[in-house]
Amino acid sequence: MLLRTLSALMLPLALSVAAHAAAPAQPPGPPRLSVSGADVLDPAGKPILLRGWNWGHWGKAQPQDGAENAAQGANVVRIPLRWWGFYKGRGGTVDSREDGATATAGIDPANLRHLDDMVRWASSAKLWIVLFIDSDCGQNGTQDAKERQYCDPQGRYPQGHNFWTDAEARKRFINVWRFVAARYKDTPYLGMFEPLPEPNPPGVPDAQIAAFYDEVMAAIRPVAPGVPFLVGGRGYKAPAIRSVYNPAWKDVVYTGNLFLHARKGGGGEGALKDIRQRAEELLALRNQHKVPVFVQQVGVRSGEDPDRRLVKGVLQHLVDQRIGFAYWEYRGSTSPDEYGVHYERGNQWVAKREWIDAVSGAFRATP
């Protein structure tokens, strides 16, 4: 009788210890997100759905954006550093590559200071930060004639001048990542590192894209232990997500773009059907391999969706399927018909309030 009583008393304690032991161990430093099965976990070991914005256009984020996003219900923001690419706008100052800046690992010091600002604004607002380093030259997937001339002015790389054809550029990029990881490793609310968005090197097998991710992540892990990674397949197309799946990666979240183009599939319901089919690719990977997925860019051009029916439909689908997302984007171009929920008019930002309400409504929604 005594033994049975003691066993009954000890069972809840044993279950509690077992549950605690099953949660991923937190490394030293600020609390971090972690990956467990198909879930992203918060620092307390509970599943968390990340929903928020992209601060995608370089130089356009404002000091108040973090607090505004948090008040809108966001808990994540995706922040870029753009390194080596022909980026338009902002007076040609978007490309951060400066090989002579050895003290900052080849990053333009002025751009690094701006990145510091964005990280601080987001962290202070308690937004989980997805930090990505973009390189249009390095990923080699969106190049027009001007881009090719910029990336390969001597015409020495007929297959494209990128991280797969230039070992030295690849080495420099990995060194940039190690520097960035070390710089922010103790930042509160540092959520995930995204090694390289939308890789699409011509003539390169998908296996080599996965190997590139592996190399970058292996270089970062010792520098910033415990920070998960976000990776996607070729061009970040949802059907390509399986090509980079690796069961050995236990700290990876998988991603794909979900931009809705209103004219696709006949428009309206046809466009929504198309995007749901693409989302199914992410869900299939999650269900089959028990890994987490996150849509790092989802968006609809305002001019293609005047009544916001499409944007509400695609975001509701993500809510229903419990897929986290970052909306593209918070501050955009000078056109009110583009993706940004703010646009520039002269020296002023104009808020598209109905769009902000539509997106922030999805942040707060429950499945």
N, C-alpha and C positions, 0 to 999 in steps of 0.2 A: 504493500500500500504506500509506504514511504517513498519507495523508488518510483512508483507511478506518479506520485505527487511532484517529486523533484523533476521528473522528466517533463511533466506538463508545464512546470514553471520555467524550465530551461528552453523549451521549444521556441517560444517567441523570440527569446534572446538569440538563439542560434540562427533563426531565420533572418533576424535583423542584421547580424554579423555577416551572414552569407550574402544578403542583398547589398550590403555596403562593400563587401569584397569584390562583388561582381562589377561594380562601377569602375570605369577607368581611373587609374591613379592620377591625381593632379600633380604636375611637376612643381618645383619651387617657383616662386614669383606670383604675379597676379593670377586670380582664378581664370581658367580657360574653358572654352567649349571643348567637347570631346565627341568621339564617334563610338557608338555601340550598336552593332547590328544595323538596322535600317533607320536608326535615330541619330540626330544630333542632340547631345545632352548639354544642359547648362552646367555651371560649376557645382550645383547641388546634386547632379546626377539625374535630373529630370528631363524628359524630352522637351525640346524647344522648337517652335516653328519660327524661322527667321523670315521677317517680311519688312521690306523697306525700299529705299531709293538707290539709284545710281547718281553719284556726283561725277558724271562721265566726261563732260566737256572741261578740258583743262583750263584752270584759271577763272572759272565762273562761280565756284562755291563761295558762299558768303559766311561771315562769322556766326550769324544767327541761324544758319541752316540746321545745325545739329539739334538745337533746342526746338526749332519748329518741327522737325521730323519726329522727334520724340513726342511732342504734343499731339501730333497727328496719329500716333499709335504705332509708329515704326520702331523696330528694335535692331535694325541692321542698316548699314550703308556700305556701298561698294565704291572704293576710292582708287583712282589710277595714279601711276607714274608712267609717263610715256617716254620711252628710251629708244632712240634710233628709228626714225620714220619721218616721212614727209607729211607733217601734220599742218593742216591749214588753220588760219586764224591766230589771234593774239600776237600779231606782229612777228610770226616765225619763231616764237619763243617756246613752243610746245615741246619740241624734241629736247630731252634732257641729256642726251649723250654729249659728253665733253671729255675726250680721252685725256686731255691735259690736266684735268681736275683729279689728280692722284689722291689727294687727301679725302675725297668723297667717292672714291672708286669709279671715277668716270661719270659722275652725275653733276650736272650744272648746279653750283651752290645755290643760286637764286631759286631754281625749281625745287631743290631739296628743302629750302626754307618754307616754300609754299606747301609742300607735302607735309612738313611738320605741322603747319597751321591746320590743314584739313584733318589730320589725325587727331590733333588736340581738340578741335571743335567737336568731332564725333565722340571721342572718348569721354569728354566732359559731359556730354549729353547721355552717356551710358548706352550708346549705340554700338553694337558689335560690328567691327570693321572687317570687311573683306578687302584686303589690299592686293591689287594686281599690278604687275608691270607689263605694259603693253609695248610691242615692237612691231610696227607694220613691216619694216624691213625683215626683221628676224623671223616672223611667222610666215611672211611671203604669200599671203592669201588674198589680199585685197588690192593688188597693185595695178595701177594704170601706167601710162607712159611716163608721166612726171615722177611717180613713185619709183619706177625702175631706174630712171636716170639718177634719182637722189641716192638710192641704195647701191647702185653699181655704176658710178660715173664713167669708169674706164671700160665698161662692157666686158668684164673678165669672167662673168658667171652666166653662161647661157641658160642654165637651169634655175637661175634666181640666186641673188646674193642673200643668204639667210643663215640661220643657225645650223643647218644641215650641210651646207656647202662650204662654210667658213668656220673652221675649228677655232680660230682665234677670236672671232666675234662671239661664238658660243661661250668660250672661256671668260670673256669680258662680261657677258650677260650673267653668268653664274656668279661671278665676283660681285657684280652689282647686287644680286639677290642676297648674297651673304652679308654684304654691308647693310642693306635695308633691314634684313631680319635681325641683325645685331642691334641696329639703331632703335628698333621698336619692340624688342622682345619683352621689355618690362612695362610696356604700355597697357594700362587697364583697358579691357574690352577689345583687345586685339583678337579678332575672331578666326579668320582663315587667311592663308596665303594662296593666291591664284597664280601659278607660275607663268603662264602665257596664254592669253585668250585667243581663240579662233585660229589655231595652227593649221596651215594648209600648204605645206611645201610641195611644189610640183615634183612628180617623179619619185617621191619618197613613200615607202610602204607605211601603212598605219602603225606597224610594230615599232618603227623608228620614232614615231611621235610619242608612243608610250614610253620608249626607252629614254627619250629626251626628258619627259616628266620625271622619270625615275632618277635620272642624274641630277636634275635641279633639286628635287626633294631630298635626296641623299646629302646634298651639300648644305641644305638649310637646317635639317633636323638637329644636328649637333649644336648649331648656333642659337636656335630658338626652340628648345624642346617643348613638346606638348601642343604646338599650334597645328591644327589640322590644315589640310590642303583641299583646294577646289580644282577639279580638272574636267575637261570635256574632250570629245572626239574631234575629228577633222572638221574645221570650220565651225565647230560647236553646233553642228547639225544634230538634232536629237537622234536620228537613226544611226549616227556614227558612234554613239556613246559606248556601245559594246566593244568597240575596237580598242579602247584604252582601259577596259576593266582588268584589274589585276588582283587576284585574291590575296596576294601577299601584302597589299596595302591595307593597313588597319586604321589609318588616320586620314582617309580620303572621302570627300563628298563629290558626287558626280553631277555634271551640269550640261545644259544645252540651252541655246537661244529659243525663245518663243515669241518672235515678232509676228503680229497679225497684220496681214495685208488684205484690206477689205475687198479688193477685186479678185482675189484668188478663190477658185472654186465657185465662181459665179457671184461672189459677194455675199454679204450678210451671213445667213446660216451656213452657206458653203465655206466661208472663211473660218467660222467657228468650228465647223466639223474638221477642217484641215488642221487647226491648231490642237484640237483634242486628240487627233490621231498622232500628232507629234509628241504630245504629252504622254501618250500611251507607251512610247518607247522608253521614256524615263521610268514610268511605273513598272514596266516589264523588268527592267534591270533591278529596280528596288525589290520587287516581289521575288524574283528568281534567286538573287544573290544576297538579299538582306543587307543592302547598302543604302545609305541616305542619298537623296537627290535634292537639288536646289536649282531653280531657274535664275541664273545671274543676270539675265536681261529679258524682260518681257515688256512689250509696249505696242501701242497703236498710234499712228499719226492722227492728230486731232482733226485734220481736214478730211480724213477718210471716215470719220465716225462722229458726225456732228451732234448726234443725240446721246453719245457715250454708251450705246447699247452693246457694242462689240467689246469695249474695254471691260464693262461690267460682266459680260458673259465669260470672257477668258479668265478674269481674276476669280470669279465665282467657281469656275472649274478647278482652279488651283486650290482654292479654299476647300472645296468638297473632297479633293483627293489628298489633302494634307501635304501639299508641296509648297515649300517656302519659295520666296521670290524677291528680286530687287527690280523695281520698276524703272524703265528707261524713259525719261530721266527727270531730275528735279529742275535743273536749269538748262535750257537748250539754246536754240539759235535765235535769230531775229524774226523768225516767222511764227505766227500763232498757229499755223497748220501743221507744225512738226511735232515731235514726240514730247518735248519738254513741257512741264506744267507751269513753267515760267518762261517768258520770252523777253528779249531785249527790244526796247523801243527807245532809240537814242541812247541816253545815258541812264535810263530807268529800266527796272525789271517790272514786268506786268504779270500778275498772277492770274492763272486760269482757274478760278475758284471752283467751278463745277467739276473740273477734272481732278483737282486736288481732293475734293470731297469723294469723288468716285473711287479713287485709288486708296485713300486713307480709310474708306469704309471697308475695303477688303482687308486692311491691316487688322482691324478690330473684329472681323467676322469669325465665327466659330463654325466648324464643319457640321 
